[in-house]
């Protein structure tokens, strides 16, 4: 069975008697850990109940909603703990009833009663817990409880504590928590040592403490008065608390601390004054607190400006706290960093919280902390500027690892101008002191708003120069050590960069006229976007020249002197074969052209991709290609014209006496009836008819013979020129009797026809019996002729005759036809010869 016996009385009567109590005879070696009685009318004595249970001693008895409990009920039970809960019958606190018992722990919950004066001394009770709705504790209520060490009065409606409420008590722990109506506590002459840490916790209404409330509390080490409404502290309030180490006065309404409020508290290590209304702290307030380690004044109204200066050093009221390790002054109205924080707190200080104050700037000396490894929190201030930064100073004789100071500067409206340059330069090039700016953003100028300071290029940090020439705007850029002038025209006077610890100037001109009177310190000249077509005379002192976005097509090679850097993007540089020399100049000086890789030609191609030796290749290719295309077009047009007028062209060529093109034959264009007319004398008539004519016909030529084509009655002088005109060639066989025959008329007609057509048609063949006279010899020498008895006669004759299309192989039937035709001609020839003889 369990260690608790619970008896609930019947609902009808609710009376607990020995008769109706069950006989359980539970063996606990004569000891019952817990007995709980619920809703019972208690008998005169509980001895019979113990007898029914078979036990002699009960350690703990809990009586809930029962009748009033008196001494007769508990005497002889050997109780150690007694709980009375949720009953309206207990009208008084039965301290006299338990005085003769060994009870050491007595608790009363939700049972309203009144305090009565007790006279019986109780030497056993050590713990008393009252959780009721009591409103007052009369003086001397606990006087008889000389050995009481723990008193809890939480959850009541106590409005005041009288001066003798805890008279002659010596507590190990006193809890007055959760008493929202308590406004005044008078605790003195009580031997309360020590006061518990939650003595006044969450009072939410305590407005004042008497001056002697902590009298005789010489052993008190921790005192919490937070969460009240204290406005003033008596000057002697803590004078007796020589052992106090931790004091919490947070969450009150304090406005001023008395100058000697902490006098004598030499063991004090921590003071908490957060969330008050403190505006002033006298300079002597913390005198003598040499052991103070932690000090918090968070969320007050302190400025600390009322403090005096000591030997030209601006010191705070904390200057004598040489062992301080942490101080929290966040959420106040402090606007300066005091010298003692930098110079006095050297070896122990680890954290100084100045966040949420009104510091506007950090001077150079404000950052020169001598402290080792100190963190200074400056977040959420109004810091706009940070002065030049130098390394922390420290005593080289100290053999302590020096890690420097760390400043947290996030969430400040820092102006990202030239004054920030030295700070950012230092943070990026030196290790100590450290500056935490991970979440810091620029608050100005407009162009840099919300840019992360940590990632900001140093070149972007500038300031406007107030003294500036008329028609100009001037800025200072520390990163390049330059004054930059942006002027409508070239100014007459220039600001001196040396007066601002700078070295050079940069000039931009928007309306270019001349560059006269430019001083030597102008090393950068900006002439971009001025529509320049020619390069002006540049002073030798200029080291950088910006000519971007002009209309320059040619860059003189004289500009590329040894110490001059040039910018040329955006010009209309022609990158063609005609400007090859210009491209070569730019290519040779590309190291001086800072934007060489970005320069585009007028055709939008990149200059860097041009191979100078081959720059004309494309041009030549285009030219040659163009010529070929033109020729092709001309050829096509010519071919078309020739195609549609081929016959007229051929006739024209023929009439002009020019050689006919290959594939063109005279028979196709001259409308002549015969290829060849053979002129001969009677001596060679048989040779001509029997041998020469058959050979020519077998070769495909049409042959004309006077004797055949002449009809009876034709007038010979008329007929011969007609036959010569119808023939393409006239072959004359010159024999000894030729000029005595009628054949001479054919020679004459052929010569006349040749002169008329301007084409050689007469072929002279010299026979073996022909002997020309001297006059005829000169004629023959002037003309081409060949010999009949020459072995190459036939081949020579064919080359002189009109060209024929390739002759097809003659079929046998055709050969027979040719023989018949030859026979027919022979017969016709013989008949006509007979007629001539008649």
Secondary structure as UniProt FT lines:
FT   STRAND          4..8
FT   TURN            11..13
FT   TURN            18..20
FT   TURN            29..30
FT   STRAND          31..38
FT   HELIX           47..53
FT   STRAND          57..64
FT   HELIX           71..74
FT   TURN            75..76
FT   STRAND          81..85
FT   HELIX           95..98
FT   TURN            99..100
FT   STRAND          105..109
FT   STRAND          127..131
FT   STRAND          136..137
FT   TURN            139..144
FT   TURN            146..147
FT   STRAND          150..152
FT   TURN            154..155
FT   STRAND          160..161
FT   TURN            163..168
FT   STRAND          173..175
FT   TURN            180..181
FT   STRAND          184..185
FT   TURN            197..202
FT   STRAND          208..209
FT   TURN            211..216
FT   TURN            218..219
FT   STRAND          222..224
FT   TURN            226..227
FT   TURN            235..240
FT   TURN            242..243
FT   STRAND          246..248
FT   TURN            250..251
FT   STRAND          256..257
FT   TURN            259..264
FT   TURN            266..267
FT   STRAND          270..272
FT   STRAND          280..281
FT   TURN            283..288
FT   TURN            290..291
FT   STRAND          294..296
FT   TURN            305..306
FT   STRAND          309..310
FT   TURN            311..312
FT   STRAND          313..314
FT   TURN            317..320
FT   TURN            322..323
FT   STRAND          326..328
FT   TURN            330..331
FT   HELIX           339..343
FT   STRAND          351..353
FT   TURN            355..356
FT   STRAND          361..362
FT   HELIX           365..367
FT   STRAND          375..377
FT   TURN            379..380
FT   STRAND          385..386
FT   TURN            396..397
FT   STRAND          406..408
FT   STRAND          414..415
FT   HELIX           418..420
FT   HELIX           421..429
FT   STRAND          434..436
FT   TURN            438..439
FT   STRAND          441..444
FT   HELIX           446..448
FT   TURN            449..450
FT   HELIX           453..455
FT   HELIX           458..460
FT   STRAND          463..464
FT   TURN            470..471
FT   STRAND          472..477
FT   HELIX           478..480
FT   STRAND          482..487
FT   HELIX           497..500
FT   STRAND          504..509
FT   TURN            516..517
FT   TURN            520..521
FT   STRAND          522..526
FT   TURN            528..529
FT   TURN            540..541
FT   STRAND          544..546
FT   TURN            548..549
FT   HELIX           557..559
FT   TURN            562..563
FT   STRAND          565..567
FT   TURN            569..570
FT   HELIX           577..579
FT   HELIX           580..588
FT   TURN            589..592
FT   TURN            594..595
FT   HELIX           596..598
FT   TURN            602..603
FT   HELIX           607..609
FT   HELIX           612..614
FT   TURN            615..616
FT   HELIX           617..644
FT   HELIX           646..656
FT   TURN            662..663
FT   HELIX           666..668
FT   STRAND          674..679
FT   HELIX           682..684
FT   HELIX           685..687
FT   HELIX           688..692
FT   HELIX           693..698
FT   TURN            699..700
FT   STRAND          703..705
FT   HELIX           706..709
FT   TURN            712..713
FT   HELIX           716..726
FT   STRAND          727..734
FT   TURN            736..737
FT   HELIX           738..740
FT   TURN            742..743
FT   HELIX           744..757
FT   STRAND          762..766
FT   TURN            768..769
FT   HELIX           774..782
FT   STRAND          785..787
FT   TURN            788..789
FT   TURN            791..792
FT   HELIX           793..800
FT   HELIX           812..837
//
